[in-house]
Amino acid sequence: MACCLSEEALEQKRINQEIEKQLNKDKKNSRNELKLLLLGTGESGKSTFIKQMRIIHGTGYSDEDRRSFTRLVYQNIFMAMHSMLCAMDSLRIQFKDHGNESNAKLVKSIDYEMVTTFDKHYISAIRCLWLDPGIQECYDRRREYQLTDSAKYYLDSIDRISVADYLPNVQDILRVRIPTTGIIEYPFDLDRVIFRMVDVGGQRSERRKWIHCFENVTSIMFLVALSEYDQVLVESDNENRMEESKALFRTIVTYPWFHNSSVILFLNKKDLLEEKISYSHVVDFFPEFDGPQKDAQAAREFILKMFVDLNPDPDKIIYSHFTCATDTENIRFVFAAVKDTILQLNLKEYNLV
């Protein structure tokens, strides 16, 4: 009997050692792979951030990769012009050149999601429309309807984009708007640590899919578009985009799943904020703002405080950065700081510092 017990004890000891060995292995692996969850409302810049990681820390974009974006650039141009033409009707703006009525009809007859080429008669029509003062007035009123941030960039570049051997450059790729549906993971290796960045759709219809991403998250990287303070939602034209972003951030920082995850707040599109602050005043949309008008710095600090104040846990630090996701050097600099923060916090969690 004693012999049996001894054998059982030995077997139990062996099993315990195997379990301990596996736990240590898992712990080591989890130190070597960090999961970063990119969250934020639609069009806050999450997918652009992932593209920058590919440029800065990955393989970048080969000519073949760039060629695959050609169709998407064309579609973005048609989509932007289509949005403005529809808005001209609802805003009752007239063309100054009445010859553009036929150009408008031609462009509106196209399903932009099916566009694969950029034919001469469409190039000519879109070029003439973009130069019309009526369209320019409509563009200036873009906060009153939905228009992609890249509209002006592409339309100003139409001569370059319309050449026969056009190959999208990196900036063209960064500015392409494709709503993220589902979940996209992008792993990259930095100093023998795998950073697994997970991008999820920001539109309301996509958020129910996020739940599957919530396990073992090292850091939440939450993106806010600074420029959306005067804009309404795609899904609801009487709701302010920034209020929606605030509501989502409040939910994220109070989720029990993320109790042990660090939170890094990216206040993105600082370039667009600086552009629009001269004519669109924060106080008109957030009456509690008491800073000077036309002051981008004051607006940025006000928006940052609004978000940080949503954190109910005084012991939880919200790390924040002002960013321009289409500026590779800015993102390179910011992510270097973020990487150091994440690695230090991860070492603390494992009692290694």
C-alpha positions in Angstrom: 0.0 0.0 0.0 2.8 2.4 0.9 4.5 1.5 -2.4 1.3 2.3 -4.3 1.0 5.6 -2.5 4.6 6.4 -3.3 4.0 5.7 -7.0 0.9 7.8 -6.9 2.8 10.6 -5.2 5.5 10.4 -7.7 3.0 10.5 -10.6 1.3 13.5 -9.0 4.7 15.2 -8.5 5.5 14.6 -12.2 2.1 16.0 -13.3 2.6 19.1 -11.1 6.0 19.6 -12.6 4.6 19.4 -16.1 1.9 21.9 -15.2 4.4 24.2 -13.7 6.7 23.9 -16.7 3.8 24.7 -19.1 2.7 27.7 -16.9 6.2 29.1 -17.0 6.4 28.5 -20.8 3.0 30.3 -21.2 4.1 33.1 -19.0 7.3 33.5 -21.0 5.4 33.4 -24.3 2.9 36.0 -23.1 5.9 38.3 -22.2 7.2 37.8 -25.8 3.8 38.6 -27.5 1.9 41.7 -26.7 -1.7 42.2 -27.9 -2.6 45.8 -28.7 -6.3 46.4 -29.4 -7.1 49.4 -31.6 -10.4 50.9 -30.7 -12.4 54.0 -31.7 -15.4 55.1 -33.6 -15.6 55.0 -37.5 -13.0 57.1 -39.4 -10.9 57.9 -36.4 -7.7 56.6 -38.2 -7.3 53.0 -36.9 -6.7 51.4 -40.3 -4.3 54.2 -41.2 -2.3 53.5 -38.0 -2.0 49.8 -39.0 -0.7 50.8 -42.5 1.9 53.0 -40.8 3.1 50.0 -38.7 3.5 48.1 -41.9 5.6 50.9 -43.4 7.7 51.6 -40.2 8.1 48.1 -38.8 7.0 45.7 -41.5 7.7 45.0 -45.2 6.1 48.3 -46.5 4.3 48.3 -49.9 5.9 46.7 -53.0 4.9 48.0 -56.5 2.5 45.0 -56.7 0.9 46.0 -53.4 0.7 49.6 -54.4 -1.0 48.6 -57.7 -3.7 46.9 -55.8 -4.7 50.3 -54.4 -5.2 51.9 -57.8 -8.9 50.9 -58.0 -9.5 52.0 -54.4 -8.1 55.5 -55.1 -10.4 55.8 -58.2 -13.4 54.7 -56.1 -12.5 57.2 -53.4 -12.5 60.0 -56.0 -15.9 59.0 -57.4 -17.3 58.5 -53.9 -16.1 62.0 -52.8 -17.6 63.7 -55.9 -20.8 61.7 -55.6 -21.2 62.8 -51.9 -20.7 66.5 -52.8 -23.1 66.3 -55.8 -25.8 64.8 -53.5 -25.1 67.4 -50.9 -25.5 70.2 -53.4 -29.0 69.1 -53.9 -29.9 69.0 -50.2 -28.0 72.3 -49.5 -29.6 73.9 -52.6 -26.3 75.1 -54.0 -26.1 75.9 -57.7 -23.3 75.3 -60.2 -21.8 78.6 -61.4 -21.0 76.9 -64.7 -24.4 75.4 -65.8 -22.5 73.2 -68.2 -21.5 71.2 -65.2 -25.1 69.9 -64.9 -24.3 67.3 -67.6 -21.0 66.4 -65.9 -22.9 65.9 -62.6 -25.4 63.6 -64.2 -22.6 61.6 -65.8 -20.7 61.1 -62.5 -23.9 60.4 -60.5 -24.8 57.6 -63.0 -21.8 55.6 -61.9 -21.9 53.1 -59.0 -18.5 54.1 -57.4 -18.1 50.7 -55.8 -17.9 49.1 -59.2 -15.2 51.6 -60.6 -12.0 49.9 -61.7 -10.7 52.4 -64.3 -10.5 56.1 -64.8 -11.7 56.9 -68.3 -10.9 60.2 -70.0 -14.5 61.5 -70.1 -14.9 60.9 -66.4 -11.5 62.5 -65.6 -12.6 65.6 -67.6 -16.1 65.7 -65.9 -14.6 65.4 -62.4 -11.9 68.0 -63.1 -14.5 70.5 -64.3 -16.8 69.9 -61.4 -14.0 70.3 -58.8 -13.1 73.7 -60.3 -16.7 74.9 -60.1 -17.2 77.6 -57.4 -20.5 75.8 -56.5 -18.7 72.6 -55.6 -16.1 74.6 -53.7 -18.8 76.2 -51.6 -20.3 72.7 -51.1 -16.8 71.4 -50.0 -16.5 74.4 -47.5 -19.8 73.2 -45.9 -18.7 69.6 -45.6 -19.4 69.3 -41.9 -23.1 69.4 -42.8 -22.9 66.1 -44.6 -20.6 63.0 -44.8 -17.4 63.5 -46.9 -14.2 61.6 -46.6 -11.2 63.5 -45.2 -9.1 62.6 -48.3 -11.5 64.2 -50.8 -9.5 67.4 -51.4 -6.2 65.5 -51.4 -7.3 63.3 -54.2 -9.2 65.9 -56.2 -6.3 68.3 -56.1 -4.1 65.5 -57.4 -6.3 64.4 -60.3 -3.8 65.3 -63.0 -1.2 63.0 -61.3 -3.7 60.2 -60.6 -5.2 60.2 -64.1 -2.0 59.3 -66.0 -2.1 56.0 -67.8 0.7 54.4 -65.8 -0.4 55.7 -62.4 0.9 53.8 -59.4 -0.3 55.0 -56.0 2.4 56.4 -53.7 2.5 55.8 -50.0 0.5 58.9 -49.1 -2.2 57.8 -51.6 -2.4 54.4 -49.8 -2.5 56.0 -46.3 -5.4 58.2 -47.3 -7.5 55.5 -49.0 -10.8 55.1 -47.1 -12.1 51.5 -46.8 -14.5 50.9 -43.9 -13.1 48.0 -41.8 -15.5 45.1 -41.6 -14.6 42.3 -39.3 -11.2 42.0 -37.5 -7.8 42.6 -38.9 -4.6 41.5 -37.1 -1.2 42.8 -37.9 1.7 41.1 -36.1 5.2 42.7 -36.2 8.5 41.9 -34.4 10.3 44.6 -32.4 13.4 43.7 -30.4 12.3 40.0 -30.2 8.9 40.9 -28.9 5.8 40.3 -31.1 3.4 43.2 -31.1 0.0 41.8 -32.3 -2.1 44.9 -33.4 -5.8 44.2 -33.8 -8.0 46.6 -35.8 -11.7 46.3 -35.5 -14.5 48.1 -37.4 -15.5 51.3 -35.7 -19.0 51.7 -37.1 -21.8 50.8 -34.7 -22.8 47.7 -36.7 -19.2 46.3 -36.3 -18.8 46.8 -32.5 -20.7 43.6 -31.5 -17.8 41.7 -33.0 -15.3 43.3 -30.6 -16.1 40.9 -27.7 -13.9 38.2 -29.3 -10.8 40.4 -29.1 -11.0 41.2 -25.4 -8.9 38.3 -24.0 -5.3 38.9 -22.9 -5.1 42.5 -24.1 -1.9 44.2 -23.1 -2.9 47.7 -24.1 -5.9 49.5 -25.5 -5.0 52.0 -28.1 -8.1 54.3 -28.5 -8.2 56.7 -31.4 -10.2 59.9 -31.4 -10.4 62.2 -34.4 -9.8 65.7 -33.0 -11.5 67.2 -36.1 -14.9 65.6 -35.5 -16.0 68.0 -32.8 -18.3 69.7 -35.3 -19.4 66.6 -37.3 -22.4 64.3 -37.1 -22.5 60.5 -37.2 -22.8 58.6 -40.5 -25.4 56.4 -38.7 -27.4 59.3 -37.2 -27.3 62.8 -38.5 -28.4 64.5 -35.2 -25.7 63.0 -33.0 -22.3 64.6 -32.6 -19.4 62.4 -33.5 -17.2 63.4 -30.6 -20.0 62.7 -28.1 -20.3 59.2 -29.6 -16.5 58.8 -29.2 -16.7 60.0 -25.6 -19.5 57.5 -24.9 -17.5 54.6 -26.4 -14.3 55.6 -24.5 -16.2 55.8 -21.2 -17.5 52.2 -21.8 -14.0 50.9 -22.7 -12.2 52.4 -19.7 -14.9 50.9 -17.3 -15.0 47.4 -18.9 -13.9 44.7 -16.4 -12.0 42.9 -19.2 -9.6 45.8 -19.5 -8.9 46.3 -15.8 -5.3 45.2 -16.2 -4.8 46.7 -19.7 -3.0 50.0 -20.1 -5.0 52.6 -22.0 -3.2 54.8 -24.6 -5.3 57.7 -26.1 -4.4 58.9 -29.5 -5.9 62.3 -30.3 -5.6 62.0 -34.1 -6.1 64.3 -37.1 -4.4 67.2 -35.4 -3.6 68.6 -38.9 -7.4 68.7 -39.7 -8.2 70.4 -36.4 -5.6 73.1 -37.1 -7.1 73.7 -40.5 -10.8 74.0 -39.4 -10.3 75.7 -36.1 -10.0 79.1 -37.9 -13.6 79.0 -39.1 -15.4 76.4 -36.9 -15.5 77.3 -33.3 -15.4 74.6 -30.6 -17.7 76.6 -28.3 -20.6 76.3 -30.8 -20.6 72.6 -30.3 -19.3 72.3 -26.7 -20.6 75.3 -24.8 -18.4 74.5 -21.8 -15.2 75.4 -23.8 -13.9 78.7 -22.4 -10.6 78.9 -24.3 -9.8 81.4 -27.1 -11.3 80.9 -30.5 -9.1 79.8 -33.4 -6.6 78.4 -31.0 -5.7 74.8 -32.0 -3.6 74.2 -28.8 -6.5 75.3 -26.5 -8.9 73.1 -28.4 -6.6 70.1 -28.3 -6.1 70.4 -24.5 -9.8 70.9 -23.9 -10.7 67.7 -25.9 -7.9 65.7 -24.1 -9.3 66.8 -20.7 -12.9 65.8 -21.8 -11.7 62.3 -22.5 -9.3 61.9 -19.5 -12.1 63.0 -17.1 -14.2 60.0 -18.3 -11.8 57.7 -16.5 -13.4 56.8 -13.1 -10.3 55.1 -11.7 -7.8 57.5 -10.1 -5.1 54.8 -10.1 -5.4 54.1 -13.8 -3.2 56.4 -15.9 -4.4 57.4 -19.4 -1.3 57.8 -21.6 -2.0 60.4 -24.4 -0.5 61.5 -27.6 -1.5 64.0 -30.3 -1.1 62.4 -33.7 -1.5 62.8 -37.5 -1.9 59.2 -38.7 -1.0 60.1 -42.3 2.4 61.5 -41.2 4.8 58.6 -41.1 7.5 60.5 -39.1 5.0 61.6 -36.5 3.7 58.1 -36.0 7.3 56.7 -36.0 8.2 59.1 -33.1 4.9 58.5 -31.2 5.0 54.7 -31.5 8.6 54.6 -30.2 7.4 56.3 -27.0 4.3 54.0 -26.9 6.4 50.9 -27.3 8.7 51.9 -24.4 5.6 52.6 -22.2 4.0 49.2 -23.1 7.3 47.2 -22.5 7.9 48.9 -19.1 4.3 48.2 -18.0 4.6 44.6 -19.2 7.8 44.1 -17.2 6.2 45.5 -14.1 3.3 43.1 -14.5 5.7 40.2 -14.4 7.7 41.7 -11.6 10.8 42.0 -13.7 11.5 45.7 -12.8 
